[in-house]
Structures are given as structure tokens and as C-alpha cells.
Amino acid sequence: MAACRWFVLPLLVGCLSGCFGPKRHEISEISGEGSDVASAEPLSFAETDWPFWRGPRGDGHAPSQPAATEWNDSTNVAWQSDVPGRGHSSPTVVGERVYLATAIETESRQAVLAYDRATGERLWETTVHTGGLPDDGQIHRKATRANSTVAFAEGSLFASFLNDDHVWVTALDLDGNTIWQRDIGPFSSKFGFAPSPIPYRSLIIVAADNQGGGYLAGLDRASGEIVWRTSRPALSSYSSPLIAEIAGRDQLVICGCHTVTAYDPATGKELWSCDGTAEGTCGTPVTDGTHVFASGGYPQRETLCVKGDGSGEKVWSERTKLYEPSLIVAGDHLYGVTDDGVAMCWSNADGQVVWRERLGGSFSASPVHCDGRIYVPNLEGQTIVFAADPKGFRLLARNALGNDAYASPAICGGEIFLRIGVGNGGDRRERLVKIASAENRSATD
């Protein structure tokens, strides 16, 4: 009988792993060759706006407008407004409004919210999906069912959600009315869906790396038609792409799945690839205009620099890991904060670590650079501000507000917008907060 049990157990384990492992799916590619995307006008944004993930340049840089360095519950807080549900979607700021994605899990809804920038009043709430939310086994314990930041381009908003085991993109007008909604492909979730939609010329582009078979898709912003779709490896990764002019041409760069890979954002055609970072990454790559910098992740650990000229040549590499937070390039130096709270500065040219400093706490949010300062919230409810200075670490402020902050800040028009958690456990709730000095408030309100 014992021998029988030892014989049956491996068969049972094999059956379970084979029958209940990741669901694989075939991704039908759509070629973007011959489209007129490249002839569409480049997008431009107001300096007082923060229009999509990581800001108007997609790299965490705010326009150089002085913003508050210090705040608390009674100082430099213009307003705090309740946010229903839960999400890691960062604030998107356009004109006189602030937009967020959220998931009201008790009602099985995924929604987009709009707030008045001056007062914090909630103006509207549009339910994008009812039912179909990923179950607890499909998301990481730290994740939510609304991780992606809303994007804005030319009068429309774009939100992406994992729902009913597919990735959906929804276009809304600025009053919250649905323009179109598109299923861009199946998604086999390991820890959830995180990439944010990124606008490029006439497209909105979404990444969907997953263990069932990953892909990138470029959709026409006006109609929702899929202009191109390019397959990626069947591995789970979570990074949003960077779209920037690198080495004289527009490139879409994404890390994860053991590579850093560049594509033509107009067609989805691969341009070059470099082995590195990790299987799973969360951070968005950055560039100095010539090189690409990326870090990851899980289970490997690597921060690297690769030439963006099409050669895919790795310039330098070292074994520091930034899994969730993204990097910042400022001048000739690269800055970052590791998940476990170590701030670092590297030389762009050779990867030499110029300085490192333990900040304390754990970090999920990505930093923002504004006016020579770097702002980054931690999971203990502190936003730490330090100088982007290669001469040495200089702490400028440590600001406590709320109990946690998973979402990255938005800084524009001299104002800072934070999504924070207040309370713990079952009593936790979320707030949207506007930080502004008295003089900035009088200038913009």
C-alpha cells in the first residue's frame, strides 16, 4: 500500500501541474507596416499637466517649476479627498482635473474617477467593468485590481484593466463618457496586471507580458482598432514601456522576460534586444538620449546600461536590483531607490556607484525629479526628498502623511499629487492629496 502511495503521488503532482498550470494562448500578430502612424503629429502637453505614467516625458521628470519640499497634516496640504476602493494608479493631472483608476472590490467594479484640481471635489465616477475582476489567487498580496495609471492625449482618457482573463482598454471623454472599449488579448495572471497605457502620435500602446503568452499592442486612439500587435515571451513581467527619441529615432523600450528590447512604436517591429535585468521587472526603463538604463527584478538582480543605437551592446552591468521602483536620469548620473530603501547614484558612463544611502522603509513607488530634487514615497507613509547631486547624498525632507503610499507622485504646475493609504488592515482607506505652498496655491487656484 505504501509503495502504491509513492507511485500515485508523483502522478498526481504531475497531473496537477500539467492540468492546472498556466493557461497558454496563441497571440495572433498584427503588422503595423504600411500604417500612417509615423506621419501623425507628435503629441505635446502643457507644462502644468502630468498626462500619463511617469509624466510628460515618460521618465519621471517634472517641468522645472519649484514645488514644496516639506509638508504635514497642517502645512502645505491644500486638500485631501476620499478615494473609493483601492488602486495603485498614480494621479493623472490635466487642466483643472485630476484622474485616477480604482477598483471597488466590495461591489466588483473597476472605475475611473475625476476630481477638481483646485478644490479636490469628486466630479464624476465612471464604471468601466462590473464583475470579471481577478480573484485573490490571480494577484499579488501587495497588488490591486487597478494598478495602471490613466493616460491622457488630445481630449481623451485611456484606462487599461485586467478583467475576465483579458486585458481591456477603454477610451473616455473628459466628462467620463465611454468612447470605445477594446479587448486587446487574453492574459494568464500570475500576480496581476500592471502596465499603464502610453500615448504615441495617433496610438495608445499597452504592454501585456504574461505567462500564457505576452504581447504589445498599438491601438488607434480615435477608434480603438488594433493597428499592430507583437508577441512577447510567455513569461510574467509587469513593466510599462518607455517611448522616447533615442539615438536619433523614436523607440519603445521595455524590460523583463530576461531582456531589454526596443521596438518601433509606429509599427511594433523589433529594433534590437539585449539580454539582462530579470524574468520579472516592474520599473520602466530610462534614457539619456543615447543609452538605455534598466533594472530588475525577480529572481535575477541586475542594473544595466545598453547602447540605444541598434547594436544592443551592453555598456555596463552591476548586481543591484530595483524591482518595483523605476530609475531617474539627471545629467550624467543615474539615480534610484531600491525596494528595501537604499538610495543610489551611478555614473552613466561606467556604472560606478558614486554614493549610496539607506533611507529606511520599503518602496514600491517610482521617484519623480523636479527642480534638482527627487521625491519618492515609501510604504510607511513618508515622502522622502533628496538632492539629485552626484557630489553626495543630501536629505532635504522626510514628510509623513497617511500610513502608506504605493502609487507614484505627480508633480506639475508647482503642485504635488499623492495617492495615500490611511489606516491599517480592514480600516484602511485611500485618499488623493494635493500638496502646494501658499504662493503656488494663489498662483494656480
Order of alpha helices (4+ residues) and beta strands (2+ residues): alpha-beta-beta-beta-beta-beta-beta-beta-beta-beta-beta-beta-beta-beta-beta-beta-beta-beta-beta-beta-beta-beta-beta-beta-beta-beta-beta-beta-beta-beta-beta-beta-beta-alpha
